[in-house]
Amino acid sequence: MLTALKKIFEHKCPICNEPLLSVNETLCCTKACPEGHYKEESYCSLGVRIVYDGLK
Ligand SMILES: [Zn+2]
């Protein structure tokens, strides 16, 4: 569990370990694996983070 969290904070894909691609928009910051394994959306103004992992 701790290992998984650490990988998220390092902004690498937990599946293939590639660096995540980030897109910053006004209300939403998106980080995604270039291979499509993982996607994370952060809505900073709302304090909400949505993680999509295990994408096939
Ligand atoms: Zn990946």
N, CA, C, O and the ligand as a Tripos MOL2 file, in Angstrom:
@<TRIPOS>MOLECULE
protein
  225   223    57     0     0
PROTEIN
NO_CHARGES

@<TRIPOS>ATOM
      1 N           0.8280   -1.2060    0.0000 N.3       1 MET1
      2 CA          0.0000    0.0000    0.0000 C.3       1 MET1
      3 C           0.8590    1.2520    0.0000 C.2       1 MET1
      4 O           0.6370    2.1600   -0.8010 O.2       1 MET1
      5 N           1.8260    1.3070    0.8810 N.am      2 LEU2
      6 CA          2.7230    2.4670    0.9210 C.3       2 LEU2
      7 C           3.5030    2.6040   -0.3830 C.2       2 LEU2
      8 O           3.7250    3.7150   -0.8650 O.2       2 LEU2
      9 N           3.9090    1.4940   -0.9430 N.am      3 THR3
     10 CA          4.6420    1.5410   -2.2040 C.3       3 THR3
     11 C           3.7730    2.1340   -3.3060 C.2       3 THR3
     12 O           4.2350    2.9590   -4.0950 O.2       3 THR3
     13 N           2.5170    1.7120   -3.3550 N.am      4 ALA4
     14 CA          1.6090    2.2290   -4.3780 C.3       4 ALA4
     15 C           1.4190    3.7300   -4.2240 C.2       4 ALA4
     16 O           1.4490    4.4630   -5.2120 O.2       4 ALA4
     17 N           1.2260    4.1890   -2.9990 N.am      5 LEU5
     18 CA          1.0570    5.6250   -2.7800 C.3       5 LEU5
     19 C           2.2980    6.3990   -3.1940 C.2       5 LEU5
     20 O           2.1960    7.4660   -3.8000 O.2       5 LEU5
     21 N           3.4640    5.8680   -2.8690 N.am      6 LYS6
     22 CA          4.7060    6.5500   -3.2150 C.3       6 LYS6
     23 C           4.8240    6.6940   -4.7310 C.2       6 LYS6
     24 O           5.2480    7.7380   -5.2280 O.2       6 LYS6
     25 N           4.4520    5.6530   -5.4550 N.am      7 LYS7
     26 CA          4.5170    5.7230   -6.9120 C.3       7 LYS7
     27 C           3.5760    6.7940   -7.4510 C.2       7 LYS7
     28 O           3.9200    7.5040   -8.3970 O.2       7 LYS7
     29 N           2.3950    6.9140   -6.8560 N.am      8 ILE8
     30 CA          1.4640    7.9580   -7.2990 C.3       8 ILE8
     31 C           2.0960    9.3330   -7.0920 C.2       8 ILE8
     32 O           2.0220   10.1940   -7.9680 O.2       8 ILE8
     33 N           2.7070    9.5310   -5.9480 N.am      9 PHE9
     34 CA          3.2790   10.8440   -5.6700 C.3       9 PHE9
     35 C           4.4880   11.1370   -6.5400 C.2       9 PHE9
     36 O           4.8290   12.3000   -6.7570 O.2       9 PHE9
     37 N           5.1300   10.1110   -7.0330 N.am     10 GLU10
     38 CA          6.2350   10.3230   -7.9710 C.3      10 GLU10
     39 C           5.7410   10.5900   -9.3960 C.2      10 GLU10
     40 O           6.5330   10.8710  -10.2950 O.2      10 GLU10
     41 N           4.4340   10.4990   -9.5850 N.am     11 HIS11
     42 CA          3.8400   10.7910  -10.8880 C.3      11 HIS11
     43 C           4.3540    9.8590  -11.9720 C.2      11 HIS11
     44 O           4.6800   10.2780  -13.0830 O.2      11 HIS11
     45 N           4.4170    8.5910  -11.6160 N.am     12 LYS12
     46 CA          4.7340    7.5790  -12.6210 C.3      12 LYS12
     47 C           3.5880    6.5940  -12.6830 C.2      12 LYS12
     48 O           2.8620    6.3990  -11.7080 O.2      12 LYS12
     49 N           3.4340    5.9780  -13.8340 N.am     13 CYS13
     50 CA          2.3910    4.9690  -13.9820 C.3      13 CYS13
     51 C           2.6780    3.8020  -13.0460 C.2      13 CYS13
     52 O           3.7870    3.2670  -13.0560 O.2      13 CYS13
     53 N           1.6910    3.3930  -12.2280 N.am     14 PRO14
     54 CA          1.9220    2.2740  -11.3080 C.3      14 PRO14
     55 C           2.0380    0.9320  -12.0270 C.2      14 PRO14
     56 O           2.4310   -0.0630  -11.4180 O.2      14 PRO14
     57 N           1.7050    0.8950  -13.2930 N.am     15 ILE15
     58 CA          1.7300   -0.3700  -14.0360 C.3      15 ILE15
     59 C           3.0020   -0.5120  -14.8590 C.2      15 ILE15
     60 O           3.6890   -1.5270  -14.7510 O.2      15 ILE15
     61 N           3.3330    0.4840  -15.6790 N.am     16 CYS16
     62 CA          4.5150    0.3600  -16.5400 C.3      16 CYS16
     63 C           5.6500    1.2830  -16.0940 C.2      16 CYS16
     64 O           6.7440    1.2280  -16.6560 O.2      16 CYS16
     65 N           5.3990    2.1360  -15.0840 N.am     17 ASN17
     66 CA          6.4230    2.9970  -14.4980 C.3      17 ASN17
     67 C           6.9070    4.0970  -15.4300 C.2      17 ASN17
     68 O           7.9540    4.6950  -15.1840 O.2      17 ASN17
     69 N           6.1690    4.3710  -16.4860 N.am     18 GLU18
     70 CA          6.4970    5.5050  -17.3480 C.3      18 GLU18
     71 C           6.0730    6.8040  -16.6590 C.2      18 GLU18
     72 O           5.0890    6.8100  -15.9190 O.2      18 GLU18
     73 N           6.7950    7.8970  -16.8890 N.am     19 PRO19
     74 CA          6.3560    9.1850  -16.3430 C.3      19 PRO19
     75 C           4.9870    9.5580  -16.9070 C.2      19 PRO19
     76 O           4.7010    9.3430  -18.0850 O.2      19 PRO19
     77 N           4.1550   10.1200  -16.0400 N.am     20 LEU20
     78 CA          2.8220   10.5100  -16.4850 C.3      20 LEU20
     79 C           2.8790   11.8240  -17.2460 C.2      20 LEU20
     80 O           3.6810   12.7030  -16.9300 O.2      20 LEU20
     81 N           2.0270   11.9470  -18.2460 N.am     21 LEU21
     82 CA          1.8900   13.1920  -18.9840 C.3      21 LEU21
     83 C           0.9100   14.0850  -18.2370 C.2      21 LEU21
     84 O          -0.1860   13.6460  -17.8890 O.2      21 LEU21
     85 N           1.2930   15.3310  -17.9890 N.am     22 SER22
     86 CA          0.3940   16.2260  -17.2630 C.3      22 SER22
     87 C          -0.1580   17.3050  -18.1550 C.2      22 SER22
     88 O           0.5350   17.8460  -19.0170 O.2      22 SER22
     89 N          -1.4080   17.6050  -17.9330 N.am     23 VAL23
     90 CA         -2.0700   18.7210  -18.6120 C.3      23 VAL23
     91 C          -2.7010   19.5830  -17.5330 C.2      23 VAL23
     92 O          -3.5200   19.1120  -16.7430 O.2      23 VAL23
     93 N          -2.3110   20.8490  -17.5090 N.am     24 ASN24
     94 CA         -2.8650   21.7590  -16.5170 C.3      24 ASN24
     95 C          -3.8580   22.6970  -17.1810 C.2      24 ASN24
     96 O          -3.5250   23.4250  -18.1160 O.2      24 ASN24
     97 N          -5.0690   22.6640  -16.6820 N.am     25 GLU25
     98 CA         -6.0820   23.6010  -17.1420 C.3      25 GLU25
     99 C          -6.5130   24.4500  -15.9570 C.2      25 GLU25
    100 O          -6.0450   24.2570  -14.8350 O.2      25 GLU25
    101 N          -7.3970   25.3760  -16.2160 N.am     26 THR26
    102 CA         -7.7700   26.3260  -15.1620 C.3      26 THR26
    103 C          -8.3080   25.6230  -13.9240 C.2      26 THR26
    104 O          -7.8910   25.9180  -12.8040 O.2      26 THR26
    105 N          -9.2250   24.7020  -14.1260 N.am     27 LEU27
    106 CA         -9.9000   24.0710  -12.9940 C.3      27 LEU27
    107 C          -9.4420   22.6450  -12.7600 C.2      27 LEU27
    108 O          -9.7620   22.0500  -11.7300 O.2      27 LEU27
    109 N          -8.6960   22.0910  -13.7050 N.am     28 CYS28
    110 CA         -8.4190   20.6610  -13.6420 C.3      28 CYS28
    111 C          -6.9890   20.3920  -14.0850 C.2      28 CYS28
    112 O          -6.5330   20.9100  -15.1050 O.2      28 CYS28
    113 N          -6.2890   19.5760  -13.3070 N.am     29 CYS29
    114 CA         -4.9610   19.1140  -13.6950 C.3      29 CYS29
    115 C          -5.0650   17.6170  -13.9530 C.2      29 CYS29
    116 O          -5.4590   16.8580  -13.0680 O.2      29 CYS29
    117 N          -4.7170   17.1970  -15.1480 N.am     30 THR30
    118 CA         -4.8310   15.7920  -15.5140 C.3      30 THR30
    119 C          -3.4510   15.1920  -15.6950 C.2      30 THR30
    120 O          -2.5860   15.7910  -16.3340 O.2      30 THR30
    121 N          -3.2440   14.0080  -15.1330 N.am     31 LYS31
    122 CA         -2.0040   13.2670  -15.3600 C.3      31 LYS31
    123 C          -2.3900   11.8980  -15.8930 C.2      31 LYS31
    124 O          -3.2690   11.2290  -15.3490 O.2      31 LYS31
    125 N          -1.7240   11.4900  -16.9610 N.am     32 ALA32
    126 CA         -2.1020   10.2240  -17.5720 C.3      32 ALA32
    127 C          -0.8830    9.4790  -18.0820 C.2      32 ALA32
    128 O           0.0870   10.0850  -18.5360 O.2      32 ALA32
    129 N          -0.9420    8.1630  -18.0020 N.am     33 CYS33
    130 CA          0.0940    7.3140  -18.5860 C.3      33 CYS33
    131 C           0.0190    7.3980  -20.1060 C.2      33 CYS33
    132 O          -1.0750    7.3270  -20.6670 O.2      33 CYS33
    133 N           1.1590    7.5470  -20.7890 N.am     34 PRO34
    134 CA          1.1430    7.5900  -22.2530 C.3      34 PRO34
    135 C           0.6210    6.2970  -22.8710 C.2      34 PRO34
    136 O           0.1730    6.2950  -24.0180 O.2      34 PRO34
    137 N           0.6740    5.2050  -22.1250 N.am     35 GLU35
    138 CA          0.1660    3.9250  -22.6300 C.3      35 GLU35
    139 C          -1.2890    3.6910  -22.2510 C.2      35 GLU35
    140 O          -1.8730    2.6770  -22.6340 O.2      35 GLU35
    141 N          -1.8840    4.6210  -21.4990 N.am     36 GLY36
    142 CA         -3.3030    4.5140  -21.1680 C.3      36 GLY36
    143 C          -3.6220    3.6140  -19.9860 C.2      36 GLY36
    144 O          -4.7690    3.1950  -19.8270 O.2      36 GLY36
    145 N          -2.6240    3.3060  -19.1470 N.am     37 HIS37
    146 CA         -2.8850    2.4400  -17.9930 C.3      37 HIS37
    147 C          -3.5520    3.1860  -16.8480 C.2      37 HIS37
    148 O          -4.2930    2.6010  -16.0580 O.2      37 HIS37
    149 N          -3.2850    4.4610  -16.7680 N.am     38 TYR38
    150 CA         -3.6000    5.1880  -15.5430 C.3      38 TYR38
    151 C          -3.9420    6.6230  -15.8810 C.2      38 TYR38
    152 O          -3.3330    7.2250  -16.7650 O.2      38 TYR38
    153 N          -4.9190    7.1680  -15.1740 N.am     39 LYS39
    154 CA         -5.2800    8.5610  -15.3770 C.3      39 LYS39
    155 C          -5.7250    9.1610  -14.0610 C.2      39 LYS39
    156 O          -6.4320    8.5210  -13.2820 O.2      39 LYS39
    157 N          -5.3170   10.3700  -13.8180 N.am     40 GLU40
    158 CA         -5.6310   11.0440  -12.5650 C.3      40 GLU40
    159 C          -6.0770   12.4610  -12.8800 C.2      40 GLU40
    160 O          -5.3920   13.1840  -13.6030 O.2      40 GLU40
    161 N          -7.2080   12.8580  -12.3470 N.am     41 GLU41
    162 CA         -7.6920   14.2270  -12.5390 C.3      41 GLU41
    163 C          -7.7610   14.9060  -11.1850 C.2      41 GLU41
    164 O          -8.3600   14.3730  -10.2500 O.2      41 GLU41
    165 N          -7.1520   16.0780  -11.0730 N.am     42 SER42
    166 CA         -7.1950   16.8300   -9.8240 C.3      42 SER42
    167 C          -7.9430   18.1370  -10.0400 C.2      42 SER42
    168 O          -7.6060   18.9290  -10.9200 O.2      42 SER42
    169 N          -8.9470   18.3410   -9.2310 N.am     43 TYR43
    170 CA         -9.6850   19.6050   -9.2540 C.3      43 TYR43
    171 C          -9.2720   20.3560   -8.0030 C.2      43 TYR43
    172 O          -9.8750   20.2060   -6.9410 O.2      43 TYR43
    173 N          -8.2310   21.1690   -8.1460 N.am     44 CYS44
    174 CA         -7.6080   21.7830   -6.9720 C.3      44 CYS44
    175 C          -8.5820   22.6780   -6.2240 C.2      44 CYS44
    176 O          -8.5990   22.6950   -4.9930 O.2      44 CYS44
    177 N          -9.3980   23.4270   -6.9720 N.am     45 SER45
    178 CA        -10.3080   24.3640   -6.3190 C.3      45 SER45
    179 C         -11.3610   23.6340   -5.4960 C.2      45 SER45
    180 O         -11.8970   24.1930   -4.5390 O.2      45 SER45
    181 N         -11.6590   22.3950   -5.8600 N.am     46 LEU46
    182 CA        -12.6580   21.6080   -5.1350 C.3      46 LEU46
    183 C         -12.0190   20.6740   -4.1170 C.2      46 LEU46
    184 O         -12.7140   20.0990   -3.2790 O.2      46 LEU46
    185 N         -10.6870   20.5180   -4.1860 N.am     47 GLY47
    186 CA        -10.0160   19.5770   -3.3090 C.3      47 GLY47
    187 C         -10.3520   18.1410   -3.6460 C.2      47 GLY47
    188 O         -10.3720   17.2800   -2.7660 O.2      47 GLY47
    189 N         -10.6170   17.8750   -4.9230 N.am     48 VAL48
    190 CA        -11.0340   16.5430   -5.3500 C.3      48 VAL48
    191 C          -9.9880   15.9630   -6.2850 C.2      48 VAL48
    192 O          -9.4720   16.6550   -7.1630 O.2      48 VAL48
    193 N          -9.6810   14.6950   -6.0930 N.am     49 ARG49
    194 CA         -8.8010   13.9930   -7.0200 C.3      49 ARG49
    195 C          -9.4700   12.6960   -7.4440 C.2      49 ARG49
    196 O          -9.8960   11.9050   -6.6030 O.2      49 ARG49
    197 N          -9.5610   12.4820   -8.7440 N.am     50 ILE50
    198 CA        -10.1830   11.2680   -9.2720 C.3      50 ILE50
    199 C          -9.0960   10.4520   -9.9530 C.2      50 ILE50
    200 O          -8.3850   10.9510  -10.8260 O.2      50 ILE50
    201 N          -8.9740    9.1930   -9.5480 N.am     51 VAL51
    202 CA         -7.9460    8.3160  -10.1200 C.3      51 VAL51
    203 C          -8.6220    7.2000  -10.8900 C.2      51 VAL51
    204 O          -9.4980    6.5110  -10.3690 O.2      51 VAL51
    205 N          -8.2130    7.0310  -12.1150 N.am     52 TYR52
    206 CA         -8.6590    5.9010  -12.9290 C.3      52 TYR52
    207 C          -7.4460    5.0080  -13.1060 C.2      52 TYR52
    208 O          -6.5370    5.3480  -13.8630 O.2      52 TYR52
    209 N          -7.4130    3.8710  -12.4200 N.am     53 ASP53
    210 CA         -6.2950    2.9600  -12.6280 C.3      53 ASP53
    211 C          -6.8050    1.6340  -13.1850 C.2      53 ASP53
    212 O          -8.0040    1.3590  -13.1510 O.2      53 ASP53
    213 N          -5.9130    0.8400  -13.6820 N.am     54 GLY54
    214 CA         -6.2950   -0.4260  -14.2700 C.3      54 GLY54
    215 C          -7.0710   -0.2660  -15.5590 C.2      54 GLY54
    216 O          -7.8660   -1.1350  -15.9170 O.2      54 GLY54
    217 N          -6.8490    0.8460  -16.2670 N.am     55 LEU55
    218 CA         -7.5210    1.0360  -17.5540 C.3      55 LEU55
    219 C          -6.9490    0.0650  -18.5690 C.2      55 LEU55
    220 O          -5.7360   -0.1300  -18.6420 O.2      55 LEU55
    221 N          -7.8200   -0.5330  -19.3400 N.am     56 LYS56
    222 CA         -7.3570   -1.4890  -20.3510 C.3      56 LYS56
    223 C          -7.5060   -0.8780  -21.7240 C.2      56 LYS56
    224 O          -7.1740   -1.5160  -22.7230 O.2      56 LYS56
    225 ZN          1.3910    2.7590  -17.9370 Zn       57 ZN57
@<TRIPOS>BOND
     1     1     2 1
     2     2     3 1
     3     3     4 2
     4     3     5 am
     5     5     6 1
     6     6     7 1
     7     7     8 2
     8     7     9 am
     9     9    10 1
    10    10    11 1
    11    11    12 2
    12    11    13 am
    13    13    14 1
    14    14    15 1
    15    15    16 2
    16    15    17 am
    17    17    18 1
    18    18    19 1
    19    19    20 2
    20    19    21 am
    21    21    22 1
    22    22    23 1
    23    23    24 2
    24    23    25 am
    25    25    26 1
    26    26    27 1
    27    27    28 2
    28    27    29 am
    29    29    30 1
    30    30    31 1
    31    31    32 2
    32    31    33 am
    33    33    34 1
    34    34    35 1
    35    35    36 2
    36    35    37 am
    37    37    38 1
    38    38    39 1
    39    39    40 2
    40    39    41 am
    41    41    42 1
    42    42    43 1
    43    43    44 2
    44    43    45 am
    45    45    46 1
    46    46    47 1
    47    47    48 2
    48    47    49 am
    49    49    50 1
    50    50    51 1
    51    51    52 2
    52    51    53 am
    53    53    54 1
    54    54    55 1
    55    55    56 2
    56    55    57 am
    57    57    58 1
    58    58    59 1
    59    59    60 2
    60    59    61 am
    61    61    62 1
    62    62    63 1
    63    63    64 2
    64    63    65 am
    65    65    66 1
    66    66    67 1
    67    67    68 2
    68    67    69 am
    69    69    70 1
    70    70    71 1
    71    71    72 2
    72    71    73 am
    73    73    74 1
    74    74    75 1
    75    75    76 2
    76    75    77 am
    77    77    78 1
    78    78    79 1
    79    79    80 2
    80    79    81 am
    81    81    82 1
    82    82    83 1
    83    83    84 2
    84    83    85 am
    85    85    86 1
    86    86    87 1
    87    87    88 2
    88    87    89 am
    89    89    90 1
    90    90    91 1
    91    91    92 2
    92    91    93 am
    93    93    94 1
    94    94    95 1
    95    95    96 2
    96    95    97 am
    97    97    98 1
    98    98    99 1
    99    99   100 2
   100    99   101 am
   101   101   102 1
   102   102   103 1
   103   103   104 2
   104   103   105 am
   105   105   106 1
   106   106   107 1
   107   107   108 2
   108   107   109 am
   109   109   110 1
   110   110   111 1
   111   111   112 2
   112   111   113 am
   113   113   114 1
   114   114   115 1
   115   115   116 2
   116   115   117 am
   117   117   118 1
   118   118   119 1
   119   119   120 2
   120   119   121 am
   121   121   122 1
   122   122   123 1
   123   123   124 2
   124   123   125 am
   125   125   126 1
   126   126   127 1
   127   127   128 2
   128   127   129 am
   129   129   130 1
   130   130   131 1
   131   131   132 2
   132   131   133 am
   133   133   134 1
   134   134   135 1
   135   135   136 2
   136   135   137 am
   137   137   138 1
   138   138   139 1
   139   139   140 2
   140   139   141 am
   141   141   142 1
   142   142   143 1
   143   143   144 2
   144   143   145 am
   145   145   146 1
   146   146   147 1
   147   147   148 2
   148   147   149 am
   149   149   150 1
   150   150   151 1
   151   151   152 2
   152   151   153 am
   153   153   154 1
   154   154   155 1
   155   155   156 2
   156   155   157 am
   157   157   158 1
   158   158   159 1
   159   159   160 2
   160   159   161 am
   161   161   162 1
   162   162   163 1
   163   163   164 2
   164   163   165 am
   165   165   166 1
   166   166   167 1
   167   167   168 2
   168   167   169 am
   169   169   170 1
   170   170   171 1
   171   171   172 2
   172   171   173 am
   173   173   174 1
   174   174   175 1
   175   175   176 2
   176   175   177 am
   177   177   178 1
   178   178   179 1
   179   179   180 2
   180   179   181 am
   181   181   182 1
   182   182   183 1
   183   183   184 2
   184   183   185 am
   185   185   186 1
   186   186   187 1
   187   187   188 2
   188   187   189 am
   189   189   190 1
   190   190   191 1
   191   191   192 2
   192   191   193 am
   193   193   194 1
   194   194   195 1
   195   195   196 2
   196   195   197 am
   197   197   198 1
   198   198   199 1
   199   199   200 2
   200   199   201 am
   201   201   202 1
   202   202   203 1
   203   203   204 2
   204   203   205 am
   205   205   206 1
   206   206   207 1
   207   207   208 2
   208   207   209 am
   209   209   210 1
   210   210   211 1
   211   211   212 2
   212   211   213 am
   213   213   214 1
   214   214   215 1
   215   215   216 2
   216   215   217 am
   217   217   218 1
   218   218   219 1
   219   219   220 2
   220   219   221 am
   221   221   222 1
   222   222   223 1
   223   223   224 2
@<TRIPOS>SUBSTRUCTURE
     1 MET1         2 RESIDUE 1 A MET
     2 LEU2         6 RESIDUE 1 A LEU
     3 THR3        10 RESIDUE 1 A THR
     4 ALA4        14 RESIDUE 1 A ALA
     5 LEU5        18 RESIDUE 1 A LEU
     6 LYS6        22 RESIDUE 1 A LYS
     7 LYS7        26 RESIDUE 1 A LYS
     8 ILE8        30 RESIDUE 1 A ILE
     9 PHE9        34 RESIDUE 1 A PHE
    10 GLU10       38 RESIDUE 1 A GLU
    11 HIS11       42 RESIDUE 1 A HIS
    12 LYS12       46 RESIDUE 1 A LYS
    13 CYS13       50 RESIDUE 1 A CYS
    14 PRO14       54 RESIDUE 1 A PRO
    15 ILE15       58 RESIDUE 1 A ILE
    16 CYS16       62 RESIDUE 1 A CYS
    17 ASN17       66 RESIDUE 1 A ASN
    18 GLU18       70 RESIDUE 1 A GLU
    19 PRO19       74 RESIDUE 1 A PRO
    20 LEU20       78 RESIDUE 1 A LEU
    21 LEU21       82 RESIDUE 1 A LEU
    22 SER22       86 RESIDUE 1 A SER
    23 VAL23       90 RESIDUE 1 A VAL
    24 ASN24       94 RESIDUE 1 A ASN
    25 GLU25       98 RESIDUE 1 A GLU
    26 THR26      102 RESIDUE 1 A THR
    27 LEU27      106 RESIDUE 1 A LEU
    28 CYS28      110 RESIDUE 1 A CYS
    29 CYS29      114 RESIDUE 1 A CYS
    30 THR30      118 RESIDUE 1 A THR
    31 LYS31      122 RESIDUE 1 A LYS
    32 ALA32      126 RESIDUE 1 A ALA
    33 CYS33      130 RESIDUE 1 A CYS
    34 PRO34      134 RESIDUE 1 A PRO
    35 GLU35      138 RESIDUE 1 A GLU
    36 GLY36      142 RESIDUE 1 A GLY
    37 HIS37      146 RESIDUE 1 A HIS
    38 TYR38      150 RESIDUE 1 A TYR
    39 LYS39      154 RESIDUE 1 A LYS
    40 GLU40      158 RESIDUE 1 A GLU
    41 GLU41      162 RESIDUE 1 A GLU
    42 SER42      166 RESIDUE 1 A SER
    43 TYR43      170 RESIDUE 1 A TYR
    44 CYS44      174 RESIDUE 1 A CYS
    45 SER45      178 RESIDUE 1 A SER
    46 LEU46      182 RESIDUE 1 A LEU
    47 GLY47      186 RESIDUE 1 A GLY
    48 VAL48      190 RESIDUE 1 A VAL
    49 ARG49      194 RESIDUE 1 A ARG
    50 ILE50      198 RESIDUE 1 A ILE
    51 VAL51      202 RESIDUE 1 A VAL
    52 TYR52      206 RESIDUE 1 A TYR
    53 ASP53      210 RESIDUE 1 A ASP
    54 GLY54      214 RESIDUE 1 A GLY
    55 LEU55      218 RESIDUE 1 A LEU
    56 LYS56      222 RESIDUE 1 A LYS
    57 ZN57       225 GROUP 0 **** ****
